[in-house]
Amino acid sequence: MKVLYLDCFSGAAGDMLLGALVDAGVPLGDLRDALGSLAVDDDGVGGDTVWTERVNRAGVTATKLCVRGEDEPHARQRPADDSHRQGDHGHRHEHGHAHDHEQSHVATATRHVHAHRSLREIGRLVDRSALSAEGKARAKDLFGRLGEAEAAIHGTSLEDVHLHEVGALDSIIDIVGTVFALESLRLDRIVSSPLNVGSGTVRSAHGLYPVPAPATARLLRGAPIYAGAQQAELVTPTGALLVTGYAHSYGPVPAMRLDAVGYGAGSRDFRDTPNVLRVLVGEADGAAPAHAVVVIEAEIDDMNPQIFGLLMDRLLADGALDVYYTPIQMKKNRPGTLVTAIASPGLREKVTSTIFRETTTIGVRYREMTRECLDREAVIVETSGGSVRIKVARRGGEILNAAPEFDDCARIATDTGRPVKDVQAAAMKAFLDRRS
């Protein structure tokens, strides 16, 4: 299983992600070929439109993706408004200039300013690209999510929304290019770290907004985020769209045999933190499949015990992986109950809310952990009383555990009048016979 890990410790933007993928080994020539027929005003996207530069971000060498054609910094990381004086960062929005670029002929390229495009117009551009049919559908779906977020924020219809924040050529290339790059890597799973959204405020076409900006915040729903110390918008709408659109899960680096590392540079150069997005590409380590979980606990000594049964049912319905109760001794020698729920990190808020709503506790604690699980599958065997599912667990291909599904055995025992233990034994014999 081929795995990609997105390390968003300094946020995420479309150009950072695409630059990191190129840095990790996606050939720039193949990317240009895929984008070559992405025509704008009947001009194709050629070598003088998309290029890369090697830059240094706080001591880390990274690949900076550069796009010529439109000089608005629509989807690039932007400084927070209260740091717009730039100070020592010296950031300049110069997407229409050829600073530090060796190929001087690029400096004569013509700018095309198209800051507002409808979803229909962008869809036509996507259809002109060299993406596969699946890639084109994926790109259109991503732009559709973006349009829905913009329409909801600004109170307009999806048909009327214009993606002025991310409708420029550079951002379209970021999205279409990333779809191509991820497709070319033939990945089986993508995992992302929690996203550092930055802090402060940012000025957009509609005014001054807190970080993350409204559309970005809407696109980040369900993803774990936190506010870093940098006074800047570190996650852009394009970055939020791509990470949430592709990540299968969030958490620490999964167990893998590392094959490639790539660093994609953001536009700004912070003094004390590398403004880069890192990608790790490798093969999943089948001997140690690790998954991030959050363990949520609450101590209760003053609740009607009848509620505990309902609480467990509701926590499991919320998606908790496991719920259990432990008898404990609390203050003033009172007997109490420790409620423990295990869930994926993305469900922490939902599970915590249920505990607060359904119990008498006034506080919970949580910690993130990594767990290792055996590979599991259900194998159906036939017995004289009917079909029984056998739960089979493997590690590295070796079967370590096998057990009949109790509900199936109980059903057959009820239907036939046989002891359930006899049905279990018959099911295991059928499984072992089939295996041999």
C-alpha positions in Angstrom: 0.0 0.0 0.0 1.5 3.3 -1.1 1.0 6.1 1.4 1.4 9.9 1.3 1.7 12.0 4.5 1.0 15.7 4.4 2.9 17.5 7.1 1.1 20.8 7.5 3.0 22.3 10.4 3.3 25.6 8.5 -0.2 25.5 6.9 -1.1 24.5 3.4 -1.6 26.3 0.1 -2.1 25.0 -3.4 1.3 26.0 -4.6 3.0 24.6 -1.5 1.4 21.2 -2.0 2.1 21.0 -5.8 5.7 22.2 -5.2 6.2 19.5 -2.5 4.9 16.8 -4.9 7.3 18.0 -7.6 10.1 18.0 -5.0 9.2 14.5 -4.0 9.7 13.2 -7.6 6.7 14.1 -9.8 8.4 15.2 -13.1 7.9 18.8 -13.9 7.8 18.0 -17.6 4.9 15.6 -17.1 3.1 18.2 -15.1 3.6 20.8 -17.8 2.3 18.3 -20.4 -0.8 17.7 -18.3 -1.4 21.4 -18.0 -0.4 22.2 -21.6 -3.8 22.2 -23.0 -5.4 24.1 -20.1 -6.0 27.0 -22.5 -6.8 30.5 -21.2 -7.8 33.0 -23.9 -6.7 30.4 -26.4 -3.2 30.4 -25.1 -1.8 27.1 -23.7 0.0 26.7 -20.4 3.6 26.2 -21.6 7.1 26.1 -20.1 7.1 29.9 -19.7 4.0 29.8 -17.6 4.9 27.1 -15.0 8.3 26.6 -13.5 10.0 25.9 -10.2 12.7 27.6 -8.2 14.9 26.3 -5.4 14.5 28.6 -2.4 15.5 28.6 1.3 12.9 28.9 4.0 14.5 29.4 7.5 17.3 27.0 6.6 15.2 24.4 4.7 15.7 24.1 0.9 12.4 23.7 -0.8 10.8 23.8 -4.3 8.7 27.0 -5.1 6.1 26.5 -7.8 5.9 29.7 -9.9 3.0 30.6 -12.3 2.9 33.4 -14.8 -0.2 34.9 -16.2 -2.0 36.7 -13.5 -0.5 39.0 -10.9 -3.0 38.7 -8.1 -2.0 36.6 -5.1 -5.4 34.9 -4.9 -4.6 31.6 -3.3 -1.1 32.2 -1.9 -0.4 32.6 1.8 -1.1 36.2 2.8 0.2 38.2 5.7 -2.1 39.0 8.6 -3.4 42.5 8.4 -1.7 43.5 11.6 1.7 42.5 10.1 1.1 44.0 6.7 4.1 46.3 7.1 6.1 43.1 6.3 9.0 44.0 8.5 11.9 41.5 8.2 9.9 39.1 6.1 10.1 41.3 3.0 7.3 39.4 1.3 6.2 40.8 -2.1 3.2 39.7 -4.1 5.0 39.4 -7.4 3.3 36.5 -9.2 3.6 38.6 -12.4 7.3 39.3 -12.1 10.3 37.1 -12.9 12.4 37.8 -9.8 15.3 35.5 -9.3 14.3 33.4 -12.4 17.2 32.4 -14.7 15.2 32.1 -17.8 14.9 35.8 -18.8 12.6 35.1 -21.7 9.9 34.5 -19.2 10.0 38.1 -18.1 8.3 39.1 -21.4 5.3 36.9 -20.9 2.0 38.7 -21.1 -0.1 39.1 -18.0 -3.7 38.0 -18.2 -5.8 39.3 -15.4 -8.9 37.2 -14.9 -9.7 37.5 -11.2 -13.3 36.4 -11.6 -14.4 33.1 -13.2 -17.6 31.2 -12.9 -17.7 27.4 -12.2 -18.9 26.9 -15.8 -15.8 28.7 -17.1 -13.5 26.8 -14.9 -15.1 23.6 -15.9 -14.4 24.3 -19.6 -10.7 25.0 -18.7 -10.6 21.6 -16.8 -12.0 19.8 -19.9 -9.2 21.2 -22.0 -6.5 19.8 -19.7 -4.8 16.5 -20.3 -6.2 14.9 -17.1 -7.8 11.5 -17.2 -11.5 11.3 -17.2 -11.4 10.4 -13.5 -9.0 13.3 -12.9 -11.3 15.8 -14.6 -14.2 14.6 -12.6 -12.2 15.0 -9.4 -11.1 18.5 -10.3 -14.6 19.6 -11.1 -15.8 18.2 -7.9 -13.2 20.1 -6.0 -14.1 23.4 -7.7 -17.8 22.6 -6.9 -17.0 22.3 -3.2 -15.1 25.6 -3.5 -18.1 27.2 -5.2 -20.5 25.9 -2.5 -18.3 27.4 0.2 -18.1 30.8 -1.5 -21.9 30.8 -2.2 -22.8 29.9 1.4 -20.5 32.6 2.8 -21.6 35.4 0.4 -25.3 34.4 0.2 -25.5 33.8 -3.5 -26.4 30.9 -5.7 -23.9 28.3 -7.0 -24.7 29.4 -10.6 -23.9 33.1 -9.8 -20.8 32.6 -7.7 -17.5 33.8 -9.1 -14.4 32.4 -7.6 -12.6 35.7 -7.3 -10.4 34.5 -4.5 -9.2 31.3 -6.3 -10.4 31.9 -9.8 -7.1 33.1 -11.1 -4.9 31.1 -13.4 -2.3 30.3 -10.7 -4.9 28.8 -8.4 -6.5 26.8 -11.2 -3.1 25.4 -12.1 -2.5 24.6 -8.4 -5.7 22.5 -8.2 -5.6 20.8 -11.6 -1.8 20.2 -11.2 -2.3 18.7 -7.8 -5.0 16.4 -9.1 -2.6 15.2 -11.9 0.4 14.8 -9.5 -1.5 12.8 -6.9 -3.1 10.6 -9.7 0.4 10.0 -11.2 1.8 8.8 -7.8 -0.9 6.0 -7.7 -1.5 6.4 -4.0 -3.6 4.0 -1.9 -3.9 6.2 1.2 -3.3 9.9 2.1 -2.9 11.0 5.7 -2.6 14.6 6.9 -1.3 16.1 10.1 -3.5 18.7 11.9 -3.3 22.0 10.0 -1.7 25.1 11.4 -4.0 27.9 10.2 -1.9 30.8 11.6 -3.4 33.7 13.5 -4.4 37.3 13.2 -6.6 38.8 10.5 -6.4 38.9 6.7 -7.7 41.3 4.2 -9.6 39.9 1.2 -11.7 41.4 -1.6 -14.7 41.7 0.8 -12.9 43.2 3.8 -10.9 42.3 6.9 -11.5 38.8 8.3 -10.1 36.7 11.2 -7.8 33.8 10.3 -8.9 31.3 9.0 -11.0 33.3 6.5 -14.7 32.3 6.2 -14.4 30.2 3.1 -11.3 28.5 4.4 -13.0 27.7 7.7 -16.0 26.2 6.0 -13.7 24.0 3.9 -11.9 22.8 7.0 -14.9 21.4 8.7 -14.2 18.0 10.1 -10.4 18.5 9.9 -8.2 19.1 13.1 -6.8 22.6 13.1 -4.9 24.8 15.5 -3.7 28.4 15.6 0.1 28.8 15.4 2.2 31.8 16.5 2.7 33.3 13.1 0.5 36.3 12.4 -0.4 35.2 8.9 -3.0 33.2 6.9 -1.2 29.9 6.6 -4.0 27.8 5.2 -5.6 29.2 2.1 -8.9 28.2 0.5 -7.1 26.2 -2.1 -4.9 24.5 0.5 -7.9 23.6 2.7 -9.8 22.3 -0.4 -7.0 20.0 -1.5 -6.1 18.6 2.0 -9.7 17.9 3.0 -10.6 16.7 -0.4 -7.9 14.0 -0.4 -7.0 13.1 3.2 -8.4 9.8 4.3 -7.5 10.5 7.9 -5.6 12.9 10.2 -3.0 12.2 12.8 0.7 11.4 13.2 3.0 9.9 10.5 1.7 6.4 9.8 4.0 3.4 9.9 5.8 3.3 6.5 9.0 2.5 4.7 10.0 6.0 3.5 10.8 6.3 -0.2 10.7 10.1 -0.9 10.5 13.4 0.9 9.4 16.7 -0.7 9.3 20.3 0.5 7.0 22.9 -1.1 7.8 26.5 -0.3 5.2 29.1 0.7 5.5 32.7 -0.6 6.7 34.2 2.7 10.0 33.5 4.5 9.5 33.5 8.2 12.6 34.1 10.3 12.2 31.3 12.9 9.9 28.7 11.2 10.4 27.0 7.7 7.3 28.1 5.7 7.1 24.8 3.9 4.7 21.9 3.4 6.4 18.6 3.7 5.2 15.4 2.0 6.4 11.9 2.9 5.9 9.1 0.4 6.4 5.4 1.2 5.1 1.9 1.5 2.8 1.1 4.4 4.6 -1.1 6.9 2.3 -4.1 7.0 4.0 -5.5 10.1 3.0 -2.5 12.1 -0.1 -0.7 10.9 -0.5 2.2 13.2 -3.5 4.5 13.6 -4.0 7.6 15.6 -6.8 7.6 18.2 -7.9 9.9 20.9 -8.8 8.6 24.4 -11.4 10.7 26.1 -12.1 10.2 29.8 -14.5 11.6 32.4 -15.0 10.7 36.1 -18.6 10.5 37.4 -19.9 9.9 40.9 -23.3 11.6 41.0 -25.3 10.2 38.1 -28.2 7.8 37.9 -26.6 4.4 36.8 -29.5 3.8 34.4 -28.0 6.5 32.1 -24.8 4.7 31.5 -26.4 2.2 29.2 -27.9 4.9 27.0 -24.6 6.9 27.1 -22.7 3.9 25.7 -25.2 3.5 22.9 -25.0 7.2 21.9 -21.2 7.3 22.0 -21.0 4.3 19.7 -23.6 5.8 17.4 -21.3 8.9 17.3 -18.6 6.7 15.8 -16.6 5.9 19.0 -14.4 2.8 18.4 -14.9 1.6 21.9 -16.6 2.7 25.1 -16.0 1.1 28.6 -16.6 1.9 32.2 -14.2 1.3 35.1 -15.2 1.4 38.8 -13.0 3.9 40.7 -12.8 5.5 44.1 -13.2 9.3 44.1 -13.1 12.2 46.5 -14.7 11.8 49.9 -14.4 8.1 49.5 -17.2 8.0 47.0 -17.5 5.1 44.5 -17.5 6.4 41.0 -17.2 5.4 37.3 -14.5 6.3 34.9 -16.0 6.7 31.4 -13.5 6.0 28.6 -14.3 6.5 25.0 -11.8 5.8 22.1 -12.3 7.5 18.8 -10.5 8.9 15.8 -9.1 12.4 16.4 -11.6 14.0 14.1 -14.5 12.8 16.3 -13.1 14.2 19.5 -15.4 17.2 19.6 -18.5 15.2 18.8 -17.8 12.6 21.4 -16.9 15.2 24.0 -20.1 17.1 23.3 -22.2 13.9 23.9 -20.5 13.2 27.2 -21.2 16.7 28.4 -24.8 16.6 27.2 -25.7 13.2 28.5 -23.9 13.0 31.8 -23.3 15.1 35.0 -19.6 15.5 34.5 -18.2 19.1 34.3 -14.9 18.2 32.7 -13.2 15.7 30.4 -9.6 15.0 29.6 -8.1 13.5 26.4 -4.9 12.3 25.0 -3.8 11.2 21.5 -2.3 7.8 21.1 -1.3 5.4 18.3 -2.7 2.0 18.2 -1.8 -1.1 16.2 -4.6 -3.4 14.8 -4.5 -6.7 13.1 -5.8 -6.9 9.6 -9.4 -8.2 9.8 -11.9 -9.8 7.5 -15.1 -11.8 7.7 -15.2 -15.3 6.2 -18.6 -17.0 5.8 -18.8 -20.8 6.5 -21.8 -23.1 6.2 -23.0 -25.3 9.0 -25.9 -27.7 9.3 -27.9 -24.9 10.9 -27.0 -22.1 8.5 -24.3 -19.6 7.6 -21.9 -18.2 10.2 -19.4 -15.4 9.8 -15.9 -16.1 11.1 -13.9 -13.1 12.2 -10.3 -13.6 11.0 -7.4 -11.5 12.1 -4.0 -11.5 10.4 -0.6 -9.9 10.8 1.8 -9.9 7.9 -0.5 -12.4 6.2 -0.4 -14.9 9.1 -3.7 -15.8 10.7 -3.4 -15.2 14.4 -7.1 -15.2 15.6 -10.3 -16.6 14.3 -13.7 -16.6 16.1 -17.3 -17.2 15.1 -19.6 -14.2 15.1 -21.6 -14.7 18.3 -24.9 -13.2 17.0 -24.9 -15.7 14.1 -24.3 -18.6 16.5 -27.0 -17.4 18.9 -29.5 -17.1 16.0 -28.8 -20.7 14.8 -29.0 -22.0 18.4 -32.4 -20.4 18.9 -33.7 -21.7 15.6 -32.4 -25.3 16.1 -32.6 -25.6 19.9 -29.0 -26.6 20.1 -26.5 -25.2 22.7 -24.7 -22.1 21.4 -21.4 -23.7 22.3 -22.1 -26.6 20.0 -22.9 -24.2 17.1 -19.6 -22.3 17.8 -17.7 -25.5 17.7 -19.3 -26.6 14.4 -18.6 -23.2 12.9 -14.9 -23.4 13.8 -14.7 -26.9 12.5 -16.1 -25.8 9.2 -13.6 -22.9 9.0 -10.6 -25.2 9.8 -11.8 -27.8 7.3 -12.1 -25.1 4.6 -8.6 -23.7 5.5 -7.0 -27.1 5.2 
